[in-house]
Amino acid sequence: MIADGRIAIDGKLLDTPATLVKSLNGVTVDGRPVKAPAPARLFIYHKPAGLLVTERDPKGRPTIYDKLPKDLPRLMPVGRLDLNTEGLLLLTTDGGLKRQLELPSTGVERVYRARAYGEVSQVQLEDLIEGVEIDGVRYGQIDANLERRTGANVWIELRLAEGKNREVRRVLEHLGLKVSRLIRLAYGPFVLGELPPGEIGEIRQHDLVTFRKSLSGGRREGERPVAGQAPRTRRPARDGEATEKRGAKPPRPRSKSQRPRSTDAIPDAKSPAGKKKPATGNRTAKNNAPAREKPAARMDAPAKPRARPRKPGGGRPK
């Protein structure tokens, strides 16, 4: 295009590609100004079980694109969810944002809840914080907590900062568990909230811009959860859909305090280790003793905001 004399800057034809521009102001192609790129958009989709995260399937199985509203822009999935995995799936219009969210180096945390059959202890789950190697594949640290037992099944919450293929299922199978249901609850500060299965919501631009600025420094402690708006909704078709029949709802997430994982962690202020002990010994030893650090304040995870879906007709909910 440059050799053909089709590109100009401030009315002067460009004759070399070795040209740096700070903005697209004044840049024209065939005399027409070049538009600035559209801002990135990010959507939250509640993927039901039984859908593939791909544009088309050679076997003809249903995909998420068969169920998404047709008036959406071209969307790319951030990571993938297995056929039988449900929950939060991020979709974006920007390839650069997709790459940022997927890279392990950015440290974006994923949160899952798994229902599994078998016996496991909290001690076994806590060992995953050091990572684990399975069949020659090294998986990074996983913060896993046993939430509850329901008969022969257990509910486990897992937090991890990488997304290797079938990572959660393989790690739990390594512990002797058989996963029967897997739900992704959050990806970074973006939470599933009350968004119904099969519906989609868009993240506000302000929240997206704030989050992208934080990516340069990785994940921040105490990040505020962000739930997506739901201006467009479309429920999955009832006929022939391979979604799991929903019985009793899974246990609601509980607010958890961040627990120390090392022996040198600061004790909690309410625990016996954190209580103030009476001074002993002579006054000189007391004066020369190093100052004790105050216990760190416990930071409970903020409650997840409710999704605010809009009606298909575009009206605001009453």
HUJO-V60167 format. One record per backbone hydrogen bond with DSSP energy under -0.5 kcal/mol. NH is the residue of the N-H (numbers start at 0). CO is the residue of the C=O. If there is no record, write none. Layout:
# HUJO-V60167
NH,CO
NH,CO
This chain:
# HUJO-V60167
4,1
5,0
6,0
7,27
8,11
9,25
10,25
11,8
12,10
13,6
18,16
26,23
27,7
28,31
29,5
31,28
33,26
42,90
43,200
44,42
44,88
45,198
46,44
46,86
49,82
50,47
50,82
51,61
53,51
59,56
63,51
64,53
65,62
66,62
66,63
67,63
71,68
75,91
77,89
78,76
84,81
85,181
86,46
87,183
88,44
90,42
91,75
92,40
94,92
97,93
98,94
99,95
100,96
101,97
102,98
105,102
106,103
107,102
109,159
110,185
111,157
112,182
113,155
114,180
115,113
115,153
116,177
117,151
124,120
125,121
126,122
127,124
128,125
129,126
130,127
131,138
133,136
136,133
137,135
138,131
138,136
141,127
142,158
143,141
144,156
146,144
146,154
147,154
149,152
152,149
153,115
154,147
155,113
156,144
157,111
158,142
159,109
160,140
166,163
169,165
170,166
171,167
172,168
173,169
174,170
174,171
175,172
176,171
177,116
178,176
179,114
180,114
181,83
182,112
183,85
184,110
184,182
185,110
186,189
187,108
189,186
190,188
190,225
191,184
194,191
197,45
198,195
199,231
200,43
202,41
207,203
208,204
209,205
210,206
211,207
212,208
213,209
214,210
215,211
215,212
216,213
217,214
222,219
225,188
227,190
228,201
229,307
231,199
240,237
242,240
246,244
257,298
258,256
264,261
270,267
273,270
274,270
274,271
285,281
286,282
287,283
288,284
299,297
300,255
308,306
309,229
310,314
313,310
